[in-house]
Amino acid sequence: MADEIKTIGNFLQELSNLRQEVTELKALSADQEGTIMPHRDIEARLASLYANGQDQFDDALIESEKRYSQLLESVTDYIYRVRFENGVPVDTRHGPNCVAVTGYTSEEYEANPELWYQMIHEADRRPVLKQIIKLRLGEFASPIEHRIIHKDGTIRWVRNATILRKDEEGQVISYDGLITDITERKRTEEALREREEQLQLAIVGSRGGIWMIRFDPHNPDRPIPDEIYLSSQMKQFIGFDDDEFPNSIEAWENRILPEDVDLLRRSGRDHLTGQSDIYEQEYRIRHKDGSLRWLYTRGRLQPDEEGRPSQWVGIVWDITERKRLQERLEAIYRLGQELALLRDEAAIAAQVLTTAASTLQVDNASYGLMDEITGKLRYCYYLVDGELQTIELYLPLVDRTLSDIGVAVLQEGRLINVADTHSDNRYLSKLSKWAGRSELAAPMKIGERVIGVLHATSVEPRHFSAEDEQLLQTLADQTAVAIENARLYEEIQRRVQELTLLNEQTEMLRQAAAALTSSLNLDQVLETILTYLGTGGTLRQRLRLSMGSRRAARCGGPGVCDSRSNHRRALLDRSTGVSGDQK
């Protein structure tokens, strides 16, 4: 990342140098043009003298012409003149420095009157002819830039600037032109264009925007200026075109949330003072439509040769979607922790469906479970407008006609995303209140076994993305585990109750057996058994018969032990509720 920032910073520095070089070359051309133009008046004066038949020149004029020739030889420019008679060009003269620019001498131009046209690059001849037509008509013609073929076969770029001359009657008598070799400038501009394209590719490849702050080299304090370079991509992050938003730090900070501005400034101070190698920060900024966007910036200070701040270059990425996904994942993580504590299916349904509706931003959510007894999909709960509703809807899994999306998920064991139910009606919800323009359903699995389906609907077509599919499947997996845990807990509780009851009965029998073996007092034994057996009538009846038989055997016949037996019979009768009359 740091290397990427450094590379882009080098790009921007090189682009700045190239732009400066182009500006200097253009200024040099303008200076040369301004220097040569007065000498053009000298040539016009010489031509006038020739036309008037004056063959004698004074020494000052000759000396001026010598200086003029020396000047022409020192620059890569030359002048030419086209003379008209009756609106028709009759003579063209090229200055002696034409050989430095075109490779051809003045004599070669005179020997071949068409040479000036033949050396123009074929693709550029049309604009040159348009310029000449305007001059012949007496109209102003703007300077043009075009290519020529040098005598050595190379391509040169020249700038052709003209000045029109008319007589007192307004008729065109000639025009003078200045040919300037701008090949070097064009090469620099081409290099600049290529580097800018490379920079743009680097920016597009990183999907980021670029910002750059240049410090004033003449100010020893190097304060941060308000003017900043903001790439068009960076402005698009907040909904603005390049020409809609100013290149201003103040304007940019005005759209950032105040608490995040403080964070940015603190991080900036730490970086500028050398406390951090890289400047980076996440922050929220107001979009043109009023919404909040999350941006992440990362930059580095670039010093000059003396170690003073030269420029500060950075990249910005829009991380809004990443932040939203992070928030959704955190919500699902919290749900997983909450589900681990729930044992009631209704509570699980409320938590799961509420989380699904909020994270997926849907209108309705529901889930159904596979009924092992009926072999049908049983819809139990659904969420509408934030409220949990209950329902008992059983859908058979053998229906091969138009299938409910939940049934299809159970049959195929995979997630199904219907982008638009108007154009794809293979899977529709059986309940009209759940129907939407787009539907998403995920299987709830335990291993390879599908136990149910989690279903979400939206009124908007193509609402669900690939990330939504992953989120719903994650929710479905968590729900399956929670339901299975709840079922397991319920089963364990039932078995615990059964075991508790069995243990209680075993303990009663143990204590009864202990009483039988530890005491010969039949009255006490009978009292103990009746106490533990409570209302067990059948067993008590058997005990009464057994005790009667044993008493008769011990007493040797009826009436022998009546006094003791009467007491025992009273105990049995009291426990069984049988009176003497009933007997």
C-alpha positions as CSV (number, residue, x, y, z in Angstrom):
1,M,0.0,0.0,0.0
2,A,2.8,2.4,0.9
3,D,4.5,1.6,-2.4
4,E,1.3,2.3,-4.3
5,I,1.0,5.7,-2.7
6,K,4.7,6.4,-3.4
7,T,4.2,5.3,-7.0
8,I,1.2,7.6,-7.5
9,G,3.0,10.4,-5.7
10,N,5.9,10.0,-8.2
11,F,3.4,10.0,-11.0
12,L,1.9,13.3,-9.8
13,Q,5.3,14.8,-9.3
14,E,6.4,13.8,-12.8
15,L,3.2,15.1,-14.3
16,S,3.8,18.4,-12.5
17,N,7.3,18.6,-13.9
18,L,6.1,17.8,-17.4
19,R,3.4,20.5,-17.2
20,Q,6.0,23.0,-16.1
21,E,8.2,22.0,-19.0
22,V,5.4,22.4,-21.5
23,T,4.5,25.8,-20.0
24,E,8.2,26.9,-20.3
25,L,8.4,25.7,-23.9
26,K,5.3,27.6,-24.8
27,A,6.6,30.7,-23.2
28,L,9.9,30.3,-25.0
29,S,8.0,30.0,-28.3
30,A,6.1,33.2,-27.5
31,D,9.3,35.0,-26.6
32,Q,10.9,33.9,-29.8
33,E,7.9,35.0,-31.8
34,G,7.9,38.4,-30.1
35,T,11.7,38.8,-30.8
36,I,11.5,37.9,-34.4
37,M,8.5,40.0,-35.3
38,P,10.3,43.3,-35.3
39,H,12.8,41.9,-37.7
40,R,9.9,40.9,-39.9
41,D,9.3,44.6,-40.3
42,I,12.9,44.9,-41.5
43,E,12.3,42.3,-44.1
44,A,9.1,44.0,-45.2
45,R,11.0,47.2,-45.5
46,L,13.7,45.5,-47.6
47,A,11.0,44.0,-49.8
48,S,9.5,47.5,-50.2
49,L,12.9,48.8,-51.3
50,Y,13.2,46.1,-53.8
51,A,9.8,46.7,-55.2
52,N,10.5,50.4,-55.6
53,G,13.7,49.6,-57.5
54,Q,16.1,51.0,-54.9
55,D,19.3,49.1,-55.2
56,Q,21.4,51.1,-52.7
57,F,21.2,50.5,-49.0
58,D,22.8,52.5,-46.3
59,D,25.3,50.9,-43.9
60,A,22.8,50.9,-41.0
61,L,20.3,48.9,-42.9
62,I,22.9,46.3,-44.0
63,E,24.1,46.0,-40.5
64,S,20.5,45.4,-39.3
65,E,20.0,42.7,-41.9
66,K,23.2,41.0,-40.7
67,R,21.9,41.0,-37.1
68,Y,18.6,39.7,-38.4
69,S,20.3,36.8,-40.2
70,Q,22.3,35.9,-37.1
71,L,19.2,35.9,-35.0
72,L,17.4,33.5,-37.4
73,E,20.3,31.1,-37.3
74,S,20.2,31.0,-33.5
75,V,16.6,29.9,-33.3
76,T,14.6,27.0,-34.7
77,D,12.1,29.2,-36.4
78,Y,11.9,30.8,-39.8
79,I,9.7,33.2,-41.6
80,Y,8.1,33.1,-44.9
81,R,6.1,35.5,-47.1
82,V,3.5,34.9,-49.7
83,R,2.9,37.8,-52.1
84,F,-0.4,38.3,-53.9
85,E,-1.4,40.1,-57.1
86,N,-5.0,40.6,-57.9
87,G,-5.9,38.1,-55.2
88,V,-3.7,35.4,-56.6
89,P,-0.4,34.2,-54.9
90,V,2.4,34.9,-57.2
91,D,5.5,34.5,-55.1
92,T,6.6,32.7,-51.9
93,R,9.8,33.2,-50.1
94,H,11.3,31.2,-47.3
95,G,13.7,32.7,-44.8
96,P,17.3,31.3,-44.7
97,N,16.6,29.3,-41.4
98,C,14.1,27.1,-43.1
99,V,16.8,24.5,-43.5
100,A,17.1,24.2,-39.7
101,V,13.4,23.4,-39.4
102,T,12.6,21.5,-42.6
103,G,15.9,20.3,-43.9
104,Y,15.3,22.2,-47.2
105,T,17.1,25.4,-48.3
106,S,15.5,28.5,-49.7
107,E,16.8,27.6,-53.1
108,E,15.1,24.2,-53.0
109,Y,11.8,25.9,-52.2
110,E,12.3,28.2,-55.1
111,A,13.1,25.3,-57.5
112,N,10.0,23.4,-56.4
113,P,7.0,25.7,-55.8
114,E,4.9,22.8,-54.5
115,L,7.5,21.7,-52.0
116,W,5.9,23.5,-49.1
117,Y,2.7,21.5,-49.7
118,Q,4.4,18.2,-50.4
119,M,6.2,18.2,-47.0
120,I,3.0,18.7,-45.0
121,H,1.9,15.4,-43.4
122,E,-1.0,14.0,-45.4
123,A,-3.3,13.9,-42.4
124,D,-2.8,17.6,-41.7
125,R,-3.1,19.1,-45.2
126,R,-6.8,19.9,-44.8
127,P,-6.4,22.4,-41.8
128,V,-3.4,24.1,-43.6
129,L,-5.5,24.6,-46.7
130,K,-8.4,26.0,-44.6
131,Q,-5.9,28.5,-43.1
132,I,-4.7,29.6,-46.6
133,I,-8.3,30.0,-47.9
134,K,-9.1,32.4,-45.0
135,L,-6.0,34.4,-45.7
136,R,-6.8,34.7,-49.4
137,L,-10.3,35.9,-48.5
138,G,-8.8,38.6,-46.2
139,E,-10.0,36.9,-43.0
140,F,-8.0,36.5,-39.8
141,A,-6.6,33.0,-39.5
142,S,-5.6,31.6,-36.1
143,P,-2.3,29.8,-35.7
144,I,-2.4,26.1,-36.4
145,E,-0.1,23.3,-35.4
146,H,0.6,20.5,-37.8
147,R,3.2,17.9,-38.8
148,I,5.7,18.1,-41.7
149,I,8.0,15.5,-43.2
150,H,11.6,16.6,-42.7
151,K,14.0,16.1,-45.6
152,D,15.7,13.3,-43.6
153,G,12.3,11.5,-43.4
154,T,11.5,12.2,-39.8
155,I,8.2,13.8,-38.6
156,R,8.4,17.3,-37.1
157,W,5.7,19.4,-35.4
158,V,5.5,23.0,-36.4
159,R,3.4,26.0,-35.4
160,N,2.3,28.2,-38.3
161,A,1.3,31.7,-37.3
162,T,0.4,34.3,-39.9
163,I,-0.1,38.1,-40.3
164,L,-2.2,39.4,-43.1
165,R,-1.2,42.6,-45.0
166,K,-3.6,44.6,-47.1
167,D,-3.2,47.7,-49.3
168,E,-5.1,51.0,-48.7
169,E,-8.1,49.6,-50.6
170,G,-8.3,46.6,-48.4
171,Q,-7.0,44.1,-50.9
172,V,-4.7,41.3,-49.7
173,I,-1.2,42.0,-50.9
174,S,0.7,39.4,-48.8
175,Y,0.8,37.5,-45.6
176,D,3.9,36.7,-43.5
177,G,4.2,33.6,-41.6
178,L,6.3,32.3,-38.7
179,I,7.1,28.6,-38.7
180,T,8.2,27.4,-35.2
181,D,9.5,24.0,-34.5
182,I,7.5,22.6,-31.6
183,T,8.6,19.0,-31.9
184,E,10.2,18.9,-28.5
185,R,7.1,20.5,-26.9
186,K,4.9,17.9,-28.6
187,R,7.0,15.1,-27.3
188,T,6.8,16.5,-23.8
189,E,3.0,16.8,-24.2
190,E,2.8,13.3,-25.5
191,A,4.9,12.0,-22.5
192,L,2.6,14.0,-20.2
193,R,-0.5,12.5,-21.8
194,E,0.9,8.9,-21.5
195,R,1.8,9.5,-17.9
196,E,-1.6,10.9,-17.2
197,E,-3.2,7.8,-18.8
198,Q,-1.0,5.6,-16.7
199,L,-2.0,7.5,-13.6
200,Q,-5.6,7.2,-14.5
201,L,-5.2,3.4,-15.0
202,A,-3.6,3.2,-11.6
203,I,-6.4,5.1,-10.1
204,V,-9.1,3.1,-11.9
205,G,-7.3,-0.2,-11.0
206,S,-7.3,0.7,-7.3
207,R,-10.9,2.0,-7.5
208,G,-9.7,5.0,-5.5
209,G,-9.6,8.7,-5.7
210,I,-6.4,10.8,-5.5
211,W,-5.8,13.9,-3.4
212,M,-2.6,16.0,-3.3
213,I,-1.5,19.0,-1.3
214,R,1.5,21.0,-2.5
215,F,3.3,23.2,0.0
216,D,4.7,26.6,-0.8
217,P,8.5,26.2,-1.2
218,H,9.0,29.9,-0.5
219,N,7.3,29.8,2.9
220,P,9.6,28.3,5.6
221,D,6.7,27.4,7.8
222,R,5.1,25.3,5.1
223,P,1.5,25.8,6.2
224,I,-1.2,23.6,4.7
225,P,-2.9,25.6,1.9
226,D,-6.6,25.5,1.3
227,E,-6.1,24.6,-2.3
228,I,-5.9,20.9,-2.9
229,Y,-6.0,18.6,-5.9
230,L,-9.0,16.3,-5.8
231,S,-9.4,13.8,-8.6
232,S,-12.8,13.4,-10.4
233,Q,-13.2,9.9,-8.9
234,M,-12.9,11.3,-5.4
235,K,-15.6,13.9,-6.0
236,Q,-17.8,11.2,-7.5
237,F,-17.7,9.4,-4.2
238,I,-19.9,12.1,-2.8
239,G,-22.1,12.5,-5.9
240,F,-20.4,15.5,-7.6
241,D,-18.9,15.9,-11.1
242,D,-15.4,17.3,-11.4
243,D,-16.6,20.9,-12.2
244,E,-19.3,20.9,-9.5
245,F,-17.0,20.7,-6.5
246,P,-14.1,23.1,-5.7
247,N,-10.6,21.9,-5.0
248,S,-10.7,23.1,-1.5
249,I,-9.9,21.5,1.9
250,E,-12.4,23.7,3.6
251,A,-15.2,22.6,1.2
252,W,-14.3,19.0,1.7
253,E,-14.1,19.2,5.5
254,N,-17.5,20.9,5.6
255,R,-19.1,17.7,4.4
256,I,-17.4,15.5,7.0
257,L,-19.1,14.8,10.3
258,P,-17.5,17.1,13.0
259,E,-16.3,14.3,15.2
260,D,-14.5,12.7,12.2
261,V,-12.9,16.0,11.2
262,D,-11.2,16.1,14.6
263,L,-9.9,12.5,14.0
264,L,-8.6,13.5,10.5
265,R,-6.8,16.6,11.8
266,R,-5.2,14.7,14.7
267,S,-4.0,11.9,12.4
268,G,-2.7,14.6,10.0
269,R,-0.7,16.4,12.7
270,D,0.8,13.1,13.9
271,H,2.0,12.4,10.4
272,L,3.3,15.8,9.6
273,T,5.3,15.9,12.9
274,G,6.8,12.5,12.1
275,Q,4.9,10.5,14.7
276,S,3.5,8.1,12.1
277,D,4.9,6.8,8.8
278,I,1.6,6.6,7.1
279,Y,-1.4,8.9,7.3
280,E,-4.6,6.8,7.4
281,Q,-8.1,7.3,8.7
282,E,-11.7,6.1,8.2
283,Y,-14.4,8.8,8.2
284,R,-17.9,9.6,7.3
285,I,-18.9,12.3,4.8
286,R,-22.2,13.6,3.6
287,H,-23.2,12.6,0.1
288,K,-24.9,15.0,-2.3
289,D,-28.1,13.2,-1.8
290,G,-27.9,13.6,2.0
291,S,-26.8,10.1,2.8
292,L,-23.6,9.2,4.7
293,R,-20.7,7.5,3.0
294,W,-17.8,5.8,4.6
295,L,-14.4,6.7,3.1
296,Y,-10.9,5.4,3.9
297,T,-7.9,7.6,3.2
298,R,-4.2,6.6,3.2
299,G,-1.4,9.0,2.3
300,R,2.3,9.9,2.8
301,L,4.2,13.1,3.0
302,Q,6.9,13.6,0.4
303,P,9.8,15.9,1.3
304,D,12.1,17.8,-1.0
305,E,15.8,17.4,-1.4
306,E,16.4,19.4,1.8
307,G,13.9,17.3,3.8
308,R,11.2,19.9,4.0
309,P,7.6,19.1,3.1
310,S,7.1,19.2,-0.7
311,Q,3.8,17.6,-1.3
312,W,1.3,15.3,0.5
313,V,-0.2,12.6,-1.6
314,G,-3.0,10.1,-0.7
315,I,-5.6,7.8,-2.0
316,V,-9.2,7.5,-0.9
317,W,-11.5,4.5,-1.2
318,D,-15.3,4.3,-0.7
319,I,-15.8,1.6,2.0
320,T,-19.5,2.2,2.6
321,E,-20.5,-1.3,1.4
322,R,-17.7,-2.9,3.4
323,K,-18.9,-1.0,6.5
324,R,-22.5,-2.1,5.9
325,L,-21.4,-5.7,5.5
326,Q,-19.4,-5.4,8.7
327,E,-22.4,-4.1,10.6
328,R,-24.6,-6.9,9.2
329,L,-22.0,-9.5,10.2
330,E,-21.8,-8.1,13.7
331,A,-25.6,-8.3,13.9
332,I,-25.4,-12.0,12.9
333,Y,-22.6,-12.6,15.3
334,R,-24.6,-11.1,18.2
335,L,-27.6,-13.2,17.1
336,G,-25.5,-16.3,17.3
337,Q,-24.6,-15.5,20.9
338,E,-28.2,-14.8,21.8
339,L,-29.5,-18.0,20.1
340,A,-27.1,-20.0,22.2
341,L,-29.0,-19.0,25.3
342,L,-32.5,-19.5,23.9
343,R,-34.5,-22.7,24.3
344,D,-37.9,-21.6,23.2
345,E,-38.8,-21.9,19.5
346,A,-41.0,-18.7,19.6
347,A,-38.1,-16.7,21.1
348,I,-35.8,-18.1,18.4
349,A,-38.2,-17.2,15.7
350,A,-38.6,-13.7,16.9
351,Q,-34.8,-13.1,17.1
352,V,-34.0,-14.7,13.8
353,L,-36.7,-13.1,11.7
354,T,-36.1,-9.7,13.2
355,T,-32.4,-9.9,12.4
356,A,-33.1,-11.2,8.9
357,A,-35.5,-8.3,8.2
358,S,-33.1,-5.6,9.4
359,T,-29.9,-7.0,7.9
360,L,-31.4,-7.8,4.5
361,Q,-33.7,-4.7,4.6
362,V,-36.7,-6.8,3.5
363,D,-40.5,-6.4,4.0
364,N,-41.4,-9.9,5.2
365,A,-39.5,-12.8,6.7
366,S,-40.7,-16.3,7.7
367,Y,-39.5,-19.8,8.4
368,G,-40.9,-23.2,8.2
369,L,-39.8,-26.6,9.7
370,M,-40.0,-30.1,8.3
371,D,-42.8,-32.0,10.2
372,E,-41.4,-35.6,10.6
373,I,-44.8,-37.0,11.4
374,T,-46.8,-35.6,8.4
375,G,-43.9,-35.3,6.0
376,K,-44.9,-31.8,5.2
377,L,-43.4,-28.3,5.5
378,R,-45.0,-26.6,8.4
379,Y,-44.8,-22.7,8.4
380,C,-45.0,-21.6,12.0
381,Y,-43.9,-18.0,12.2
382,Y,-43.6,-15.0,9.9
383,L,-42.6,-11.3,10.5
384,V,-44.7,-8.5,8.9
385,D,-44.0,-4.8,9.6
386,G,-41.8,-5.8,12.5
387,E,-44.4,-7.9,14.3
388,L,-44.1,-11.7,14.8
389,Q,-47.2,-13.6,13.6
390,T,-48.0,-17.3,14.1
391,I,-49.6,-19.6,11.6
392,E,-50.2,-23.3,10.9
393,L,-49.7,-24.0,7.2
394,Y,-48.8,-27.4,6.0
395,L,-47.4,-27.8,2.5
396,P,-46.8,-31.3,1.0
397,L,-43.4,-32.0,-0.5
398,V,-44.8,-34.3,-3.3
399,D,-46.5,-31.5,-5.2
400,R,-44.8,-31.3,-8.6
401,T,-46.9,-28.5,-9.9
402,L,-46.1,-24.8,-9.3
403,S,-44.0,-25.1,-6.2
404,D,-43.7,-23.0,-3.1
405,I,-40.2,-21.6,-2.8
406,G,-39.8,-23.1,0.6
407,V,-40.9,-26.6,-0.6
408,A,-38.4,-26.2,-3.5
409,V,-35.6,-25.4,-1.2
410,L,-36.4,-28.5,0.9
411,Q,-36.6,-30.7,-2.1
412,E,-33.4,-29.4,-3.8
413,G,-31.4,-28.7,-0.6
414,R,-30.0,-25.4,-1.9
415,L,-30.6,-21.6,-1.6
416,I,-32.9,-20.1,-4.2
417,N,-32.9,-16.4,-5.3
418,V,-35.8,-15.3,-7.4
419,A,-34.8,-11.9,-8.8
420,D,-38.2,-10.9,-10.2
421,T,-41.4,-13.0,-9.6
422,H,-43.0,-11.1,-12.5
423,S,-40.6,-12.6,-15.0
424,D,-39.7,-15.9,-13.1
425,N,-42.8,-17.6,-11.7
426,R,-41.2,-21.0,-11.1
427,Y,-41.2,-20.4,-7.3
428,L,-43.9,-18.5,-5.6
429,S,-45.1,-18.3,-2.0
430,K,-48.3,-20.0,-1.3
431,L,-49.4,-17.2,0.9
432,S,-50.3,-14.0,-1.0
433,K,-49.5,-11.9,2.1
434,W,-45.8,-13.0,1.7
435,A,-45.5,-12.6,-2.0
436,G,-43.1,-10.0,-3.3
437,R,-41.2,-8.9,-6.4
438,S,-38.1,-10.8,-5.3
439,E,-37.7,-13.7,-2.9
440,L,-34.8,-15.4,-1.2
441,A,-35.0,-18.7,0.7
442,A,-32.2,-20.8,2.3
443,P,-32.2,-24.3,3.7
444,M,-31.7,-24.9,7.4
445,K,-29.3,-27.8,7.6
446,I,-27.9,-30.0,10.3
447,G,-25.1,-31.7,8.4
448,E,-26.7,-32.9,5.2
449,R,-30.2,-33.1,6.7
450,V,-32.5,-30.3,5.9
451,I,-34.8,-29.5,8.8
452,G,-36.5,-26.3,7.5
453,V,-36.3,-23.2,5.4
454,L,-35.6,-19.5,6.1
455,H,-37.5,-17.2,3.7
456,A,-37.3,-13.4,2.9
457,T,-39.3,-11.3,0.5
458,S,-39.0,-7.8,-0.9
459,V,-41.3,-5.6,-2.9
460,E,-38.4,-4.4,-5.0
461,P,-37.2,-6.6,-7.9
462,R,-33.6,-7.8,-7.9
463,H,-33.2,-6.8,-4.3
464,F,-31.0,-9.6,-3.1
465,S,-27.3,-9.6,-3.9
466,A,-24.6,-12.4,-3.6
467,E,-23.8,-11.0,-0.1
468,D,-27.4,-11.2,0.9
469,E,-27.4,-14.9,-0.1
470,Q,-24.4,-15.6,2.1
471,L,-26.0,-13.7,5.0
472,L,-29.3,-15.5,4.8
473,Q,-27.6,-18.8,4.6
474,T,-25.5,-18.0,7.6
475,L,-28.7,-17.0,9.5
476,A,-30.3,-20.3,8.3
477,D,-27.4,-22.3,9.6
478,Q,-27.5,-20.5,13.0
479,T,-31.2,-21.0,13.2
480,A,-30.9,-24.7,12.4
481,V,-28.4,-25.2,15.2
482,A,-30.5,-23.2,17.7
483,I,-33.6,-25.2,16.9
484,E,-31.8,-28.5,17.1
485,N,-30.3,-27.4,20.5
486,A,-33.8,-26.4,21.7
487,R,-35.2,-29.8,20.6
488,L,-32.3,-31.5,22.3
489,Y,-32.8,-29.5,25.5
490,E,-36.5,-30.3,25.5
491,E,-35.7,-34.0,25.0
492,I,-33.2,-33.9,27.8
493,Q,-35.6,-32.2,30.1
494,R,-38.3,-34.9,29.4
495,R,-35.9,-37.7,30.1
496,V,-34.7,-36.0,33.3
497,Q,-38.3,-35.8,34.5
498,E,-38.8,-39.5,33.7
499,L,-35.6,-40.4,35.5
500,T,-36.5,-38.3,38.5
501,L,-39.9,-40.1,38.7
502,L,-38.3,-43.5,38.3
503,N,-35.8,-42.7,41.0
504,E,-38.5,-41.6,43.4
505,Q,-40.4,-44.8,42.8
506,T,-37.3,-46.9,43.2
507,E,-36.5,-45.1,46.5
508,M,-40.0,-45.8,47.8
509,L,-39.7,-49.5,47.0
510,R,-36.3,-49.6,48.6
511,Q,-37.6,-48.1,51.8
512,A,-40.6,-50.4,51.8
513,A,-38.4,-53.4,51.3
514,A,-36.1,-52.2,54.1
515,A,-39.2,-51.8,56.4
516,L,-40.4,-55.3,55.6
517,T,-37.0,-56.9,56.4
518,S,-36.2,-54.9,59.5
519,S,-39.4,-55.2,61.5
520,L,-41.6,-58.1,62.6
521,N,-44.4,-55.8,63.6
522,L,-46.9,-56.3,60.9
523,D,-48.8,-53.2,61.9
524,Q,-45.8,-51.0,61.4
525,V,-44.9,-52.7,58.1
526,L,-48.4,-52.2,56.8
527,E,-48.4,-48.5,57.9
528,T,-45.0,-47.9,56.1
529,I,-46.2,-49.5,52.9
530,L,-49.4,-47.6,52.8
531,T,-47.5,-44.4,53.4
532,Y,-45.2,-44.9,50.4
533,L,-47.9,-46.3,48.1
534,G,-50.3,-43.5,48.7
535,T,-53.5,-44.4,46.7
536,G,-52.3,-47.6,45.0
537,G,-55.5,-49.5,45.5
538,T,-54.7,-52.8,43.7
539,L,-51.6,-53.5,45.6
540,R,-53.3,-52.7,48.9
541,Q,-56.1,-55.2,48.1
542,R,-53.5,-57.9,47.6
543,L,-51.8,-56.9,50.8
544,R,-55.1,-57.3,52.7
545,L,-55.7,-60.8,51.3
546,S,-52.1,-61.8,52.0
547,M,-52.3,-60.6,55.6
548,G,-55.6,-62.4,56.2
549,S,-54.2,-65.7,55.0
550,R,-51.0,-65.3,57.0
551,R,-53.1,-64.3,60.2
552,A,-55.3,-67.4,59.9
553,A,-52.3,-69.7,59.5
554,R,-50.6,-68.2,62.6
555,C,-53.8,-68.2,64.8
556,G,-54.8,-71.7,64.0
557,G,-58.3,-70.8,62.8
558,P,-60.9,-68.1,63.0
559,G,-61.5,-66.2,66.1
560,V,-58.1,-66.9,67.6
561,C,-56.5,-63.6,66.9
562,D,-59.5,-61.4,66.4
563,S,-58.4,-58.7,68.8
564,R,-55.1,-58.0,66.8
565,S,-56.6,-58.5,63.4
566,N,-59.3,-56.0,64.0
567,H,-56.8,-53.3,64.4
568,R,-55.0,-54.3,61.2
569,R,-58.2,-54.5,59.2
570,A,-59.1,-51.0,60.4
571,L,-55.8,-49.8,59.0
572,L,-56.4,-51.4,55.6
573,D,-60.0,-50.2,55.5
574,R,-58.9,-46.7,56.3
575,S,-56.4,-46.7,53.5
576,T,-58.7,-48.3,50.9
577,G,-61.8,-46.4,52.1
578,V,-63.8,-49.7,52.6
579,S,-66.3,-49.8,55.5
580,G,-67.5,-52.8,57.4
581,D,-70.9,-52.5,55.8
582,Q,-69.3,-52.7,52.4
583,K,-67.6,-55.8,53.3
